[in-house]
Amino acid sequence: MDPVDLEICWSRLIAIVDEAAAALVRTSFSTVVRECNDFAVVLLDDDGAAVAQSTLSAPGFIGTPPLSLREFLKVHPKSTLEPGDVLLTNDPWIGTGHLPDSTIAAPIFHGRRLGGKSDRLRGPVGFVVTVAHLSDVGGRQWSADANEMFEEGVRIPVLKLRRRGTVDPVVLKILEANVRVPDQVLGDINAQMVAIELVSRRLLELLAEYDLPDLRRLRASIFRVSERALSKEIRALPAGTYTAEIEADGWDTPVRIRVAITIRHGRIHIDYTGSSPQSRYGINEVYNHTFAYSVYPLKCLLTPSIPNNDGFVSLFEVNAPAGLIVNCRPPAAVGARQLIGHLLQGAIFEAMAPILPARVQADSGTPLWTLVFRGLNGGQGESFSAILFFNGGTGAMSGRDGSHCTSFPSNIACSPAEIVESLAPLLVRGKRLAPDSGGPGTFTGGCGQIVEIESRWPGSVRVSLLTERTRAPARGLLGGQPGGLGFVRKNGIPVAETKGMLELAKGDVLELGLPGGGGVGSPEHRSPHALARDVTYGYVSREASRTRYGTNR
């Protein structure tokens, strides 16, 4: 396409999926989607290749919709689809890695019928896929302590949620009967279908305006530009294989993530051979989610400004042998798979540090911490359910300190205290930065935070802890020091198993200490001015400025 037309049309496609994403957020019922951005809207062509993805999509959905759609079409081939059909699944190995993620896909048809005597409708010119994290999927409360996927909730196989525009009531009744908050769950599924309708309508307007029969010409131009830009960056790197290994808390034993990144002929191959075997607990990763969080940090390094599409994704290959924690075999428990997926960036950046020292980022004080509160009121039948997200500090980079209380590699927002208190009988007694939690370095890691939550529920509240970096800290790079460890305390007493469940009575206080990010460069080279500012603002204590930075200032 003409470069001007390409820029206009490409921007229009992104605007379409962004508008649909806004509609999804505004019509959703759960805070997970509405406040924390745990969703995606993706437009694909008729071959199932991703052409445009909503700007606020979580990185865990990069490259996953095409993999999901491929499985959808095995069950319902393109030739069997009709206008108004909508497909649904939450199968972890087809979707994005755990049961709470609802993956919905629909074909987009353009034009009426083929000429002549044929009554067949034209095949779809594209597809739209939406992903949203549902508030509940039944089973045990969302947690990391299940031993197999069947404990974690209802698994929906690939099926038609809507046929020719009519929703299948049986599917909705099954969901309604198996979840704790049916209004929120069904409301979010309807919000996904709102987004689908909007993408379909806006795409047809664009095709008509530019007199395009389908997306193929536009797709080819987008992919050519994206692939050329990334390939140029890859070819500028020295060919070879670069390795790293990091350690994380795991459950009963530490988890090892080992990565080998091979750069050759304008392509990047990522291999996780040698990583820990899959766990008996719900911290296992599926391949789709591993693929997404392997591509994302490398995209950040090489072509951060290119909008997500399969043009650049095609230059990456990810090998994760089955049976490892980064590619578990079903029916392994996968409820807290993000606790492993969010670690991959630390290993990848460390592997790339020798050849891109000015661009890499030290390990971050995440994975994202998630707490699930479920309150029961004895035999009175009253209950509540709330999912809260909290972030630690990000890793530093050469030339830049890490950010405080900021999600990385995900873009999930912290749950606002006002929203928490308005929707659940919980009191946020305080949120403050955790001093000395950022890893010391020439550039320091971002600080974590300390959050105190008091239960105001008259009955017992069961809390799932989905946490990480409480025993193995986020590592520093290039001479930088590790970030501070996280912790969980109940009424001031440390909680030993920080991935398990605990119960709160009315008045009990849960204290969370989020971990900090790793530093970059030797702490002795920290700017005196920057260190003085850190002390003034409370990021670093005076004692730490002497003991960790080797100064009496």
Secondary structure, 3 states (H helix, E strand, C coil): CCHHHHHHHHHHHHHHHHHHHHHHHHHCCCHHHHCCCCEEEEEEECCCCEEEECCCCCHHHCCHHHHHHHHHHHHCCHHHCCCCCEEEECCCCCCCCCCCEEEEEEEECCCCECCCCCCCECCCCEEEEEEEECCCCCCCCCCCCCCCHHHHCCCCCCEEEEECCEECHHHHHHHHHHCCCHHHHHHHHHHHHHHHHHHHHHHHHHHHHCCCCCCHHHHHHHHHHHHHHHHHHHHCCCCEEEEEEEEECCCCCCEEEEEEEEEECCEEEEECCCCCECCCCCCCCCHHHHHHHHHHHHHHHHCCCCCCCHHHHCCEEEECCCCECCECCCCCCCCCCHHHHCCHHHHHHHHHCCCCCCCCECCCCCCCEEEEEEEECHHHCCEEEEEEEECCCCCCECCECCCCCCCCCCCCCCCCHHHHHHHCCEEEEEEEECCCCCCCCCECCCCCEEEEEEECCCCEEEEEEECCCCCCCCCCECCCCCCCCCEEEECCEECCCCCCEEEECCCCEEEEECCCCCCECCHHHCCHHHHHHHHHHCCCCHHHHHHCCCCCC
